[in-house]
Amino acid sequence: MKISTREIILLTVLLLMLLSGAYYMFYYVPNTEEINSLQEKINSKTTQIDNASITLLRRQSLALKKEALEEEFADVEKHLDEDFYDADILRQIERIITPYTEIMTIEFDNKKPAANDAEKLTTVRTVQVSMNTTYDDLQAIIKTFAKEDAANRIVSFACSSHHDEFSIADNREMRVSFAVDFLMR
């Protein structure tokens, strides 16, 4: 059987197509997928590096600003009141109350002399809080005040509320005011 040149060309083209298909299926597609996944990993790492670089630059900038502010306000500390560093209890009071209400106002009264103020050991500070809350939440606030670390610094705790007879029974919101007298350090 004699094969003509036309058949040889067609067989050659068919063989080249089969080789191209095999190359595409078994080499090109798997490697392309691997290249794409590696490129995604590279992009992810590059983004992480960029974010870390930005954070580092911000930290360095903030450190320089902090140093400049420390130099600028180095002598301010001697002019501050003694209760400037006692903000921790004020933050604790706010942290106790915040989960139980959305409407809250806090006012700080002037210092009052404590029993041992003659010895200049400490003073008492009053915080007035007004808020809207339910009866159950008010009970939770009072229990939390009793359990907190701040409880050993509270001199007195007075509470009053404005509600009708159905507020407690229905657990509806009512207007509550209370005063917390606490010892300053």
N, CA, C and O of each residue as an XYZ file, in Angstrom:
740
protein
N       0.813     -1.151      0.000
C       0.000      0.000      0.000
C       0.876      1.239      0.000
O       1.787      1.435      0.805
N       0.534      2.012     -0.925
C       1.337      3.191     -1.159
C       0.595      4.394     -0.562
O      -0.605      4.574     -0.773
N       1.350      5.215      0.193
C       0.760      6.394      0.826
C       1.151      7.603     -0.009
O       2.320      7.836     -0.318
N       0.130      8.349     -0.353
C       0.391      9.524     -1.171
C       0.923     10.663     -0.305
O       0.818     10.624      0.921
N       1.491     11.667     -0.950
C       2.026     12.831     -0.223
C       0.913     13.591      0.475
O       1.127     14.170      1.540
N      -0.251     13.592     -0.106
C      -1.377     14.281      0.533
C      -1.734     13.583      1.849
O      -1.995     14.250      2.850
N      -1.748     12.270      1.855
C      -2.058     11.522      3.062
C      -0.957     11.696      4.102
O      -1.239     11.758      5.299
N       0.296     11.775      3.656
C       1.426     11.999      4.574
C       1.275     13.366      5.243
O       1.499     13.506      6.445
N       0.894     14.364      4.456
C       0.717     15.708      5.016
C      -0.442     15.699      6.014
O      -0.330     16.280      7.093
N      -1.550     15.049      5.667
C      -2.702     14.981      6.565
C      -2.352     14.213      7.844
O      -2.747     14.623      8.936
N      -1.619     13.108      7.719
C      -1.197     12.352      8.896
C      -0.235     13.171      9.764
O      -0.288     13.112     10.992
N       0.626     13.922      9.118
C       1.569     14.777      9.857
C       0.804     15.860     10.611
O       1.089     16.136     11.776
N      -0.178     16.476      9.932
C      -0.997     17.512     10.589
C      -1.776     16.895     11.746
O      -1.870     17.499     12.814
N      -2.340     15.697     11.549
C      -3.087     15.010     12.605
C      -2.172     14.686     13.779
O      -2.557     14.882     14.932
N      -0.963     14.193     13.504
C      -0.004     13.893     14.552
C       0.383     15.144     15.319
O       0.481     15.115     16.545
N       0.609     16.266     14.595
C       0.939     17.539     15.255
C      -0.224     18.025     16.122
O      -0.004     18.565     17.206
N      -1.455     17.838     15.653
C      -2.620     18.236     16.438
C      -2.735     17.380     17.698
O      -3.047     17.899     18.770
N      -2.486     16.070     17.581
C      -2.527     15.193     18.751
C      -1.436     15.556     19.758
O      -1.675     15.568     20.965
N      -0.231     15.853     19.248
C       0.853     16.262     20.138
C       0.539     17.610     20.813
O       0.816     17.799     21.997
N      -0.036     18.528     20.050
C      -0.406     19.832     20.622
C      -1.491     19.670     21.682
O      -1.424     20.293     22.742
N      -2.489     18.835     21.401
C      -3.561     18.579     22.374
C      -3.019     17.944     23.642
O      -3.401     18.325     24.749
N      -2.109     16.955     23.474
C      -1.517     16.296     24.641
C      -0.672     17.290     25.439
O      -0.729     17.303     26.669
N       0.104     18.114     24.753
C       0.903     19.145     25.425
C      -0.004     20.092     26.188
O       0.267     20.420     27.344
N      -1.077     20.533     25.551
C      -2.002     21.471     26.183
C      -2.649     20.838     27.417
O      -2.712     21.474     28.469
N      -3.127     19.601     27.305
C      -3.853     18.947     28.403
C      -2.937     18.521     29.546
O      -3.290     18.680     30.714
N      -1.775     17.985     29.222
C      -0.950     17.389     30.262
C       0.177     18.280     30.762
O       0.759     17.986     31.806
N       0.504     19.347     30.064
C       1.599     20.195     30.499
C       1.152     21.636     30.714
O       1.378     22.197     31.786
N       0.529     22.234     29.724
C       0.200     23.663     29.787
C      -0.867     23.980     30.836
O      -0.677     24.894     31.638
N      -1.980     23.251     30.849
C      -3.081     23.534     31.781
C      -2.641     23.348     33.236
O      -2.869     24.253     34.038
N      -2.018     22.217     33.622
C      -1.604     22.078     35.037
C      -0.586     23.140     35.459
O      -0.663     23.662     36.571
N       0.341     23.454     34.604
C       1.350     24.457     34.954
C       0.741     25.858     35.021
O       1.160     26.668     35.847
N      -0.220     26.148     34.184
C      -0.878     27.454     34.219
C      -1.644     27.621     35.525
O      -1.610     28.686     36.142
N      -2.331     26.566     35.941
C      -3.056     26.642     37.215
C      -2.087     26.834     38.379
O      -2.358     27.611     39.295
N      -0.975     26.135     38.343
C       0.029     26.285     39.395
C       0.641     27.685     39.362
O       0.877     28.290     40.408
N       0.892     28.190     38.169
C       1.439     29.547     38.039
C       0.443     30.563     38.589
O       0.838     31.492     39.292
N      -0.853     30.400     38.278
C      -1.868     31.327     38.792
C      -1.960     31.278     40.310
O      -2.061     32.320     40.959
N      -1.925     30.070     40.887
C      -2.001     29.970     42.352
C      -0.753     30.572     42.994
O      -0.847     31.226     44.033
N       0.406     30.359     42.389
C       1.629     30.975     42.911
C       1.581     32.500     42.787
O       2.048     33.211     43.677
N       1.020     32.998     41.691
C       0.908     34.441     41.508
C      -0.028     35.043     42.557
O       0.231     36.133     43.068
N      -1.120     34.332     42.879
C      -2.023     34.803     43.926
C      -1.318     34.849     45.276
O      -1.494     35.799     46.039
N      -0.517     33.823     45.573
C       0.251     33.809     46.820
C       1.255     34.960     46.849
O       1.435     35.608     47.880
N       1.896     35.206     45.729
C       2.856     36.319     45.647
C       2.143     37.641     45.882
O       2.633     38.495     46.621
N       0.983     37.810     45.252
C       0.221     39.050     45.440
C      -0.219     39.207     46.891
O      -0.176     40.310     47.437
N      -0.641     38.114     47.517
C      -1.054     38.156     48.916
C       0.116     38.541     49.818
O      -0.027     39.394     50.693
N       1.250     37.924     49.608
C       2.449     38.238     50.411
C       2.898     39.678     50.176
O       3.315     40.362     51.110
N       2.811     40.131     48.937
C       3.181     41.515     48.626
C       2.258     42.487     49.357
O       2.712     43.498     49.892
N       0.979     42.182     49.376
C       0.022     43.027     50.098
C       0.336     43.030     51.585
O       0.304     44.083     52.223
N       0.640     41.857     52.148
C       0.993     41.787     53.564
C       2.256     42.594     53.859
O       2.333     43.292     54.870
N       3.222     42.496     52.988
C       4.469     43.255     53.168
C       4.194     44.751     53.082
O       4.721     45.527     53.879
N       3.368     45.158     52.118
C       3.022     46.577     51.992
C       2.299     47.082     53.240
O       2.610     48.157     53.752
N       1.328     46.296     53.727
C       0.605     46.690     54.938
C       1.536     46.772     56.146
O       1.431     47.691     56.957
N       2.447     45.802     56.258
C       3.403     45.824     57.359
C       4.335     47.025     57.254
O       4.684     47.632     58.267
N       4.734     47.367     56.048
C       5.596     48.532     55.844
C       4.875     49.820     56.223
O       5.451     50.700     56.863
N       3.612     49.921     55.823
C       2.819     51.102     56.171
C       2.663     51.207     57.690
O       2.807     52.285     58.267
N       2.365     50.070     58.327
C       2.214     50.067     59.787
C       3.522     50.459     60.465
O       3.519     51.230     61.425
N       4.618     49.939     59.977
C       5.927     50.278     60.536
C       6.223     51.762     60.384
O       6.708     52.401     61.317
N       5.931     52.308     59.212
C       6.154     53.741     59.003
C       5.267     54.581     59.915
O       5.707     55.603     60.442
N       4.009     54.152     60.105
C       3.121     54.872     61.013
C       3.643     54.815     62.438
O       3.620     55.818     63.151
N       4.115     53.644     62.857
C       4.665     53.509     64.211
C       5.875     54.411     64.397
O       6.013     55.074     65.425
N       6.743     54.431     63.407
C       7.918     55.291     63.504
C       7.505     56.757     63.569
O       8.067     57.537     64.338
N       6.518     57.125     62.754
C       6.034     58.497     62.766
C       5.411     58.835     64.113
O       5.655     59.912     64.657
N       4.608     57.924     64.655
C       3.991     58.157     65.961
C       5.031     58.220     67.074
O       4.894     59.002     68.015
N       6.071     57.396     66.964
C       7.135     57.444     67.972
C       7.835     58.801     67.949
O       8.151     59.363     68.998
N       8.072     59.322     66.744
C       8.696     60.644     66.641
C       7.779     61.732     67.188
O       8.235     62.649     67.871
N       6.483     61.628     66.887
C       5.526     62.610     67.411
C       5.446     62.519     68.929
O       5.363     63.540     69.610
N       5.472     61.299     69.460
C       5.414     61.107     70.907
C       6.631     61.742     71.580
O       6.505     62.432     72.592
N       7.794     61.501     71.009
C       9.010     62.100     71.573
C       8.942     63.622     71.541
O       9.351     64.289     72.491
N       8.424     64.165     70.441
C       8.307     65.621     70.343
C       7.321     66.158     71.371
O       7.573     67.188     71.996
N       6.196     65.465     71.548
C       5.212     65.903     72.542
C       5.743     65.753     73.965
O       5.477     66.600     74.817
N       6.496     64.677     74.228
C       7.090     64.514     75.554
C       8.056     65.647     75.871
O       8.088     66.142     76.998
N       8.832     66.051     74.893
C       9.749     67.177     75.102
C       8.977     68.472     75.314
O       9.333     69.286     76.166
N       7.908     68.656     74.525
C       7.140     69.892     74.607
C       6.401     70.017     75.935
O       6.312     71.108     76.498
N       5.874     68.911     76.433
C       5.072     68.959     77.649
C       5.772     68.306     78.840
O       5.108     67.770     79.728
N       7.069     68.345     78.866
C       7.825     67.694     79.931
C       7.536     68.293     81.303
O       7.517     67.565     82.295
N       7.314     69.591     81.382
C       7.126     70.224     82.682
C       5.656     70.406     83.060
O       5.361     71.036     84.076
N       4.730     69.868     82.264
C       3.303     70.035     82.536
C       2.869     69.222     83.750
O       1.951     69.629     84.462
N       3.504     68.093     83.998
C       3.080     67.190     85.055
C       2.988     67.870     86.417
O       2.102     67.546     87.209
N       3.873     68.790     86.694
C       3.846     69.447     88.002
C       2.639     70.368     88.160
O       2.308     70.756     89.280
N       1.973     70.727     87.056
C       0.803     71.607     87.116
C      -0.521     70.839     87.151
O      -1.579     71.454     87.279
N      -0.483     69.515     87.042
C      -1.708     68.727     86.999
C      -2.253     68.479     88.397
O      -1.502     68.412     89.370
N      -3.586     68.344     88.481
C      -4.219     67.976     89.749
C      -3.839     66.555     90.106
O      -3.399     65.781     89.255
N      -4.014     66.221     91.370
C      -3.674     64.877     91.826
C      -4.570     63.810     91.223
O      -4.173     62.649     91.126
N      -5.786     64.192     90.812
C      -6.713     63.190     90.298
C      -6.587     62.966     88.794
O      -7.370     62.206     88.224
N      -5.631     63.603     88.145
C      -5.451     63.424     86.711
C      -5.176     61.965     86.376
O      -5.664     61.457     85.366
N      -4.409     61.298     87.201
C      -4.042     59.918     86.936
C      -5.060     58.931     87.485
O      -4.832     57.722     87.441
N      -6.183     59.427     88.003
C      -7.178     58.558     88.596
C      -8.343     58.295     87.653
O      -9.446     57.993     88.107
N      -8.122     58.403     86.373
C      -9.192     58.211     85.389
C      -9.606     56.760     85.253
O     -10.632     56.469     84.638
N      -8.831     55.842     85.813
C      -9.174     54.425     85.672
C     -10.535     54.098     86.280
O     -11.298     53.330     85.694
N     -10.850     54.658     87.432
C     -12.150     54.360     88.035
C     -13.285     54.972     87.223
O     -14.377     54.407     87.160
N     -13.037     56.119     86.603
C     -14.063     56.721     85.753
C     -14.321     55.847     84.535
O     -15.465     55.696     84.107
N     -13.274     55.280     83.982
C     -13.450     54.352     82.863
C     -14.188     53.094     83.311
O     -15.006     52.559     82.563
N     -13.907     52.616     84.525
C     -14.603     51.443     85.038
C     -16.091     51.725     85.198
O     -16.925     50.891     84.846
N     -16.426     52.895     85.725
C     -17.839     53.246     85.887
C     -18.535     53.272     84.534
O     -19.639     52.746     84.390
N     -17.899     53.878     83.550
C     -18.501     53.934     82.219
C     -18.621     52.538     81.616
O     -19.627     52.224     80.979
N     -17.610     51.702     81.809
C     -17.633     50.338     81.275
C     -18.745     49.510     81.917
O     -19.350     48.667     81.253
N     -19.020     49.743     83.203
C     -20.086     49.017     83.892
C     -21.448     49.405     83.329
O     -22.313     48.549     83.144
N     -21.639     50.685     83.059
C     -22.954     51.197     82.683
C     -23.257     51.019     81.193
O     -24.402     50.746     80.831
N     -22.284     51.162     80.350
C     -22.485     51.193     78.902
C     -23.273     50.013     78.332
O     -24.118     50.247     77.468
N     -23.060     48.759     78.751
C     -23.833     47.660     78.144
C     -25.330     47.707     78.432
O     -26.106     47.030     77.758
N     -25.746     48.492     79.418
C     -27.140     48.470     79.843
C     -27.952     49.666     79.369
O     -29.141     49.756     79.676
N     -27.355     50.567     78.644
C     -28.108     51.737     78.198
C     -27.505     52.305     76.933
O     -26.324     52.110     76.643
N     -28.341     53.015     76.178
C     -27.847     53.721     74.997
C     -27.783     55.215     75.257
O     -27.020     55.930     74.607
N     -28.586     55.694     76.213
C     -28.632     57.119     76.531
C     -28.070     57.294     77.927
O     -28.622     56.773     78.896
N     -26.971     58.026     78.030
C     -26.322     58.179     79.321
C     -25.591     59.514     79.356
O     -24.974     59.920     78.372
N     -25.665     60.186     80.487
C     -24.846     61.375     80.707
C     -24.118     61.199     82.024
O     -24.686     60.706     82.999
N     -22.881     61.598     82.046
C     -22.062     61.513     83.256
C     -21.553     62.905     83.565
O     -21.013     63.589     82.696
N     -21.726     63.314     84.798
C     -21.226     64.610     85.246
C     -20.355     64.393     86.469
O     -20.646     63.542     87.309
N     -19.298     65.160     86.560
C     -18.384     65.049     87.685
C     -18.567     66.268     88.577
O     -18.485     67.407     88.116
N     -18.813     66.019     89.846
C     -18.959     67.112     90.804
C     -17.589     67.523     91.312
O     -16.584     66.856     91.066
N     -17.577     68.636     92.024
C     -16.332     69.080     92.640
C     -15.916     68.119     93.733
O     -16.714     67.331     94.241
N     -14.656     68.206     94.074
C     -14.142     67.361     95.143
C     -14.749     67.790     96.465
O     -15.009     68.968     96.708
N     -14.968     66.786     97.315
C     -15.413     67.059     98.676
C     -14.356     66.506     99.607
O     -13.750     65.474     99.316
N     -14.124     67.179    100.728
C     -13.128     66.636    101.653
C     -13.591     65.310    102.238
O     -14.757     65.147    102.598
N     -12.685     64.390    102.324
C     -12.989     63.110    102.961
C     -12.706     63.229    104.443
O     -12.238     64.261    104.925
N     -13.000     62.150    105.158
C     -12.796     62.170    106.605
C     -11.336     62.406    106.954
O     -11.037     63.068    107.947
N     -10.445     61.886    106.170
C      -9.028     62.028    106.470
C      -8.359     63.092    105.606
O      -7.146     63.049    105.404
N      -9.133     64.044    105.097
C      -8.562     65.081    104.240
C      -7.622     65.993    105.025
O      -6.732     66.614    104.445
N      -7.815     66.074    106.324
C      -6.927     66.904    107.135
C      -5.495     66.402    107.023
O      -4.540     67.174    107.111
N      -5.368     65.114    106.829
C      -4.036     64.538    106.690
C      -3.562     64.553    105.235
O      -2.447     64.125    104.938
N      -4.410     65.045    104.334
C      -4.088     65.140    102.903
C      -3.813     63.768    102.286
O      -2.997     63.648    101.372
N      -4.490     62.742    102.783
C      -4.274     61.411    102.229
C      -5.130     61.158    101.000
O      -4.677     60.524    100.047
N      -6.373     61.652    101.014
C      -7.245     61.375     99.892
C      -8.419     62.336     99.897
O      -8.657     63.032    100.884
N      -9.150     62.374     98.795
C     -10.366     63.164     98.683
C     -11.441     62.305     98.039
O     -11.156     61.239     97.493
N     -12.681     62.781     98.109
C     -13.805     62.053     97.534
C     -14.294     62.808     96.311
O     -14.395     64.035     96.327
N     -14.594     62.083     95.265
C     -15.115     62.678     94.038
C     -16.468     62.053     93.754
O     -16.639     60.849     93.946
N     -17.435     62.843     93.301
C     -18.775     62.343     93.011
C     -19.008     62.327     91.509
O     -18.666     63.270     90.796
N     -19.594     61.241     91.051
C     -19.988     61.116     89.654
C     -21.506     61.012     89.636
O     -22.083     60.141     90.287
N     -22.152     61.905     88.887
C     -23.601     61.874     88.713
C     -23.878     61.237     87.351
O     -23.343     61.678     86.334
N     -24.711     60.206     87.337
C     -25.043     59.511     86.090
C     -26.550     59.554     85.903
O     -27.308     59.230     86.817
N     -26.978     59.955     84.715
C     -28.391     59.908     84.335
C     -28.496     59.057     83.084
O     -27.704     59.194     82.152
N     -29.496     58.168     83.080
C     -29.607     57.271     81.937
C     -31.004     56.697     81.849
O     -31.786     56.787     82.796
N     -31.313     56.109     80.712
C     -32.547     55.354     80.507
C     -32.175     53.881     80.519
O     -31.280     53.458     79.788
N     -32.853     53.107     81.338
C     -32.587     51.680     81.402
C     -33.811     50.970     81.947
O     -34.758     51.606     82.409
N     -33.783     49.654     81.891
C     -34.897     48.870     82.443
C     -34.585     48.509     83.890
O     -33.454     48.663     84.349
N     -35.591     48.030     84.597
C     -35.423     47.654     85.999
C     -34.413     46.506     86.130
O     -33.548     46.535     87.005
N     -34.528     45.506     85.264
C     -33.601     44.367     85.321
C     -32.162     44.807     85.050
O     -31.231     44.348     85.711
N     -31.989     45.697     84.073
C     -30.644     46.196     83.779
C     -30.100     47.020     84.941
O     -28.905     46.966     85.231
N     -30.960     47.777     85.605
C     -30.540     48.555     86.772
C     -30.054     47.614     87.866
O     -29.044     47.890     88.513
N     -30.756     46.509     88.082
C     -30.316     45.533     89.074
C     -28.951     44.944     88.689
O     -28.092     44.735     89.546
N     -28.768     44.685     87.403
C     -27.478     44.153     86.928
C     -26.361     45.173     87.141
O     -25.249     44.797     87.511
N     -26.640     46.455     86.913
C     -25.633     47.497     87.125
C     -25.232     47.540     88.595
O     -24.046     47.603     88.919
N     -26.218     47.506     89.481
C     -25.923     47.570     90.916
C     -25.114     46.352     91.350
O     -24.184     46.492     92.143
N     -25.444     45.165     90.850
C     -24.686     43.960     91.187
C     -23.259     44.054     90.658
O     -22.315     43.641     91.332
N     -23.100     44.598     89.450
C     -21.770     44.728     88.870
C     -20.922     45.698     89.677
O     -19.735     45.458     89.897
N     -21.531     46.798     90.121
C     -20.794     47.739     90.961
C     -20.300     47.054     92.231
O     -19.192     47.329     92.693
N     -21.103     46.174     92.789
C     -20.718     45.499     94.026
C     -19.581     44.507     93.810
O     -18.791     44.269     94.723
N     -19.485     43.921     92.609
C     -18.478     42.902     92.336
C     -17.165     43.474     91.819
O     -16.118     42.848     91.986
N     -17.198     44.638     91.200
C     -16.034     45.189     90.516
C     -14.900     45.544     91.478
O     -15.104     45.686     92.684
N     -13.694     45.685     90.908
C     -12.540     46.122     91.685
C     -12.741     47.531     92.230
O     -12.143     47.906     93.239
N     -13.580     48.301     91.561
C     -13.823     49.672     91.986
C     -14.633     49.737     93.273
O     -14.690     50.785     93.916
N     -15.263     48.624     93.654
C     -16.156     48.631     94.817
C     -15.435     49.037     96.098
O     -16.043     49.662     96.967
N     -14.168     48.702     96.235
C     -13.454     49.046     97.457
C     -13.114     50.537     97.533
O     -12.650     51.002     98.574
N     -13.332     51.285     96.470
C     -13.083     52.732     96.488
C     -14.376     53.538     96.534
O     -14.333     54.762     96.652
N     -15.530     52.867     96.443
C     -16.810     53.572     96.459
C     -17.200     53.861     97.906
O     -17.303     52.955     98.733
N     -17.413     55.134     98.187
C     -17.803     55.558     99.528
C     -19.314     55.446     99.676
O     -19.802     54.950    100.692
N     -20.057     55.902     98.674
C     -21.512     55.775     98.719
C     -22.052     55.649     97.305
O     -21.425     56.064     96.330
N     -23.252     55.055     97.231
C     -23.910     54.818     95.954
C     -25.388     55.109     96.181
O     -26.060     54.365     96.896
N     -25.898     56.171     95.589
C     -27.304     56.551     95.765
C     -27.993     56.496     94.414
O     -27.450     56.963     93.412
N     -29.191     55.924     94.389
C     -29.904     55.727     93.131
C     -31.337     56.217     93.274
O     -31.976     55.987     94.301
N     -31.841     56.888     92.249
C     -33.253     57.272     92.201
C     -33.743     57.070     90.775
O     -32.979     57.176     89.816
N     -35.043     56.774     90.657
C     -35.574     56.536     89.317
C     -36.901     57.238     89.162
O     -37.597     57.518     90.138
N     -37.238     57.519     87.915
C     -38.505     58.149     87.554
C     -39.259     57.162     86.677
O     -38.884     56.936     85.526
N     -40.324     56.575     87.217
C     -41.077     55.566     86.475
C     -42.511     55.509     86.989
O     -42.849     56.093     88.018
N     -43.335     54.792     86.246
C     -44.696     54.550     86.728
C     -44.754     53.139     87.299
O     -43.761     52.414     87.258
N     -45.906     52.743     87.830
C     -46.007     51.437     88.496
C     -45.868     50.276     87.521
O     -45.628     49.147     87.949
N     -46.013     50.522     86.227
C     -45.917     49.438     85.242
C     -44.493     49.241     84.720
O     -44.206     48.218     84.100
N     -43.599     50.198     84.958
C     -42.230     50.099     84.449
C     -41.510     48.891     85.008
O     -40.838     48.166     84.275
N     -41.650     48.674     86.308
C     -40.955     47.550     86.930
C     -41.609     46.240     86.512
O     -40.914     45.283     86.172
N     -42.931     46.188     86.532
C     -43.640     44.949     86.191
C     -43.426     44.562     84.735
O     -43.242     43.383     84.431
N     -43.447     45.531     83.836
C     -43.298     45.247     82.406
C     -41.854     45.305     81.941
O     -41.570     45.030     80.775
N     -40.931     45.660     82.840
C     -39.508     45.818     82.508
C     -39.315     46.815     81.363
O     -38.503     46.597     80.464
N     -40.075     47.911     81.410
C     -39.942     48.977     80.414
C     -38.835     49.929     80.846
O     -38.391     49.922     81.994
N     -38.401     50.749     79.891
C     -37.353     51.715     80.207
C     -37.873     52.762     81.169
O     -39.030     53.178     81.110
N     -36.982     53.177     82.059
C     -37.293     54.231     83.007
C     -36.075     55.127     83.131
O     -34.960     54.722     82.803
N     -36.289     56.321     83.597
C     -35.208     57.291     83.774
C     -34.578     57.053     85.138
O     -35.272     57.068     86.155
N     -33.272     56.834     85.165
C     -32.564     56.517     86.405
C     -31.438     57.523     86.595
O     -30.737     57.880     85.647
N     -31.276     57.972     87.831
C     -30.158     58.841     88.191
C     -29.480     58.222     89.403
O     -30.142     57.770     90.337
N     -28.181     58.207     89.378
C     -27.492     57.788     90.591
C     -26.184     58.537     90.732
O     -25.624     59.061     89.769
N     -25.719     58.566     91.972
C     -24.474     59.242     92.300
C     -23.524     58.232     92.915
O     -23.913     57.435     93.769
N     -22.290     58.272     92.481
C     -21.265     57.398     93.018
C     -20.201     58.282     93.630
O     -19.568     59.064     92.921
N     -19.990     58.174     94.928
C     -18.897     58.862     95.610
C     -17.760     57.879     95.745
O     -17.941     56.802     96.312
N     -16.585     58.227     95.236
C     -15.465     57.304     95.323
C     -14.226     58.039     95.796
O     -14.097     59.251     95.628
N     -13.327     57.290     96.383
C     -12.095     57.845     96.909
C     -11.118     58.081     95.779
O     -10.929     57.224     94.916
N     -10.507     59.231     95.790
C      -9.450     59.524     94.825
C      -8.144     59.017     95.413
O      -7.992     58.933     96.632
N      -7.234     58.692     94.567
C      -5.930     58.234     95.062
C      -5.029     59.407     95.291
O      -3.884     59.234     95.709
